[in-house]
Amino acid sequence: MYGTSVPPCSTAHPLLSRTLFLTRTGSPRNLHARTHVCPYAALPTSPFSLRPVLRPPPPRPRSPPLSRAPIAGPPPGLRRFNTAPRAALEPALLGCLGSSRWVRRIAATRPYPDLDALLAASDEAGYDLAFSDLAEALAAETPTVAPPAAPLAAATALRAGYAAYESRFGHAFVIGLDDRRPGECLDHVLAAIRTRLSHDPDHERSVSADELRRLARSRLVRLVEDPPRLVGRQPGPGAVSPGCPDSPSVAV
């Protein structure tokens, strides 16, 4: 047997390094040919070595640095609230909740970074009020009668409900109405008076404290949104605005 071959990985032409092997077995007609492909044929080679030269991957492009948004400070109304003189702020806070202890605490814990922090401080100070502080705040609430546009029967029922409530519990009826539409306020107040007249004094004191905290929150929001109220004469807690108020003084 004899054969002719060329070295498998010829460097004469790296990209076409294919070697033909011829083998004769017995007869000239039994001539078999096979092709061997070098596994490194397609890789670039160094002129001094038959080993392939592995090139490092290209560097990855660097992403631009993230731009940081500027940190926003408190809204203008809250900034004025934080910097208002205490002599001007305390009368305005008394219009939100008629407790001097609550007022001093809210004024002393300024500045507030945002409105949520202010409302959280209001709730915390409201929960810490003693019985005498709640009595002081309830005494400052003065619900008014329904406006002249109210039906006569509704105005009469409202006055009778207020009188019955104050006779039983010794303080004004308080309720938050921010989540009610103007047309629903009167009916909601009358229904609430009938329900709460059945409470015992301890239960009703707890309900009234919850309503005072709700009123303080809604009044604080309006105070921050209306900074001119921080100066000049402030309305009492029982004062109402047109529409559906935050106190039992119902406009219909």
N, C-alpha and C positions, 0 to 999 in steps of 0.2 A: 504494500500500500504506500502510496506517496501522495503528497498534496502540496499545494502552494498557498501561502497566506501572507497577508500584510499585517503588521502589528495593529492591535485593535484600536488604539487611540492614537492615530497618526496626527502629528502636529502640522502636516503639510497644509491642510485646510480644516481648521477646527469645526467649522459649521457643517462640513460635509464629510465628517470622519466616519465613513462606512467601509467596511472591509469585506471582501468577497473570499470565501473559503471554497476551494474546489477539492473534492475527494473522489478518487477513482476506486471502484471496488469491482475487480474481476473483469469487466468488459468496458470498452470505451463508451457503450451506450448507457451504462449505468453511471451517469455523471450527475452528481447532486450538488446543488449550490445553495448556500444559505448566506444571509446577510446579518452582520452583527452591528448594532448601533451603539456607539459609545454614550454612556449616560451623561458625560460631561461635555457633549459636543456643542450644546447650545450656550454654555457658560463661557465668559471671557477668561482667557488664561494669561498668565504672566510669561514673558519670554524666557524667564529663568527657571520656571517650574511648570510641571504638568498639572498641578493642583489649581482649581478655579480660584479666582480672586473674588471674594464676597464683598460687595460694596455696602456700606452702612445705609440704612434707610434715610430718606431726606428728612430734615427736621420738621416737626409739626408746627404749623403756624400758631402763633400765640394769639389768644383771644384778647380783645381790648379790655382794659380794666372796667369793672362795674362802676357805674356812676351812682353815687349815693344821693338820694333825694334830700333836700334840706328838711330839717326837723321843724315842723310847724309848731308855733307857740299857741297859747290859748287864744280863743276868738277875742275880738275887740271888746265886746261887752264884758267878758269875764276878766280881761285885763283891767278894765276900769273898776270892776268889782273888787279885784285883788288890791288895787292901789288907792281905793277911795278912803278918805279920812274916816276914822272910826266914828267920829261925831256925826257924820252924814250917813254912814252905813247902818248904824244900830237902829235909828228910826225906820229905815227901809226894811230891815229884817223883822222888826216888830210887826210890820204889816204882813209878813209871811207867817209868823207864828208868835202869838202874844206871850211868850215865856222869856223872861229876862235871862235865865240861865242858858237856854238854847241860843239866844242872840249872842251872848258873850262867847260861847263856845265856837259858833260859826265864824265870828269875827276874829277870834284868836288863832284859829288854825289856818288862816290864809298864809300864802297864796295857794290856789288850787290849780293844778295843771290843766284840767278840763272840766266840763260840766258834770260828767259822771262822778268825778271825785267829789265835787261839791254836793251832789245829791246823796252820795254815800255817806258823807260826813253829816248831812242833815238827818238821814235815817238813824245813824248811830247816836247822834245827840238826842233825837226824839225818843229812842228806846231807853235812854238813861234818865229820862225825866222822872222825878219823884211825884208822889200824889199831889203835893202842894204846887209843883210846877204845872202839872196837867190842869189843876183847878184854875191857876192863873191864866193859862192859855184858853181854857173854855170860857172863862169870864170875859175875855177880850172878844169873843165871837158874838156878833150882834146881827142875827138874821133879820132881814127886812121883809116887808109884805110884798105880795105880788104886784106887778105894775098895773096901771089902770086898764090896759088892754086885756087883761086876763078875765075870763068869765066870772061872773059874780059868785056862782056856786063854788068854783075852784078857789077863789080868793078866800071865801068864807071857810072852806074846809082846811085851807093852809093855815089860817090864823088859829082855828080851833086845834089843829094838830100841834102847832108850836106851843100853845098854852098848855095842852095836856102833857106834852113832853117835859116842859120846864117845871110843871107842877110835880111831876113824878121824880125827876132826876136832879132838879135844881140847877141846871145849866142849859145853855142854848143847844139846839139840835145842829150838828155839823155833819156834812157829807160831801164827798168829792164827786164832781159831776163832769170831769174832763172827758170821760169816755162816753158821754151821752150827747146825742144830737139835741139842738135847742127845742125841738118839738116834743122830746121825750122827758125833759127835765121835770116838769111839774108833776106828771103822773108818777115818775120814779121817786120823787121826794115824798109824795103822799103815801105811796106804798111802803117806803122805807120807814116812815113815821109809824104806820100801823104795825109793822113787824117789830120794830125796836121798842115799842111801848110794852111788849110782852117780856122783855128781858129783865132779869134781876139787876140791881145797881152795879154789882161787880162786873157782870158780863157787859153791861152797857158802857161802863167806864173803859173796858178794854177795847170795845168797838169804837168808841169816840176817840181813843188815843190813836188807833189805826187811821181813822179818817183825818185826824189832825196832821199826821205824818204825810198823808196823801196831799192834803191841802198845802202843806209847807213845800213839798216838792214842786207842785204846779206853780205856786206863787214865786218860788225861786227862779224857775225857768223864765217866767215873764219878767222878773226883775233883772235878770242878766240880759235878756233880749231887749230891754227898754232901759238903758243906762240913765237917761235923764231922771228917772224916778229916784236915783241915789241922792239927789239934792232937792231941797225944798220940803214942803209939808207932805207927809205920806198919809195915804188913807189907812183907816183901821182895818183889821182882819176881816170884818164883816162887810166891807165895801165890795161892790160887784161891778162888773163890766157888762156892756150890752151883750145879748145873746145868752148862751147857757153858761152860767157862772160856775165858780168852783166852791160856792157855799150854798146854803139853803135858800138864799135870796134868789128866787126863780123869776126869770124874765120869760114871758111867753108871748 
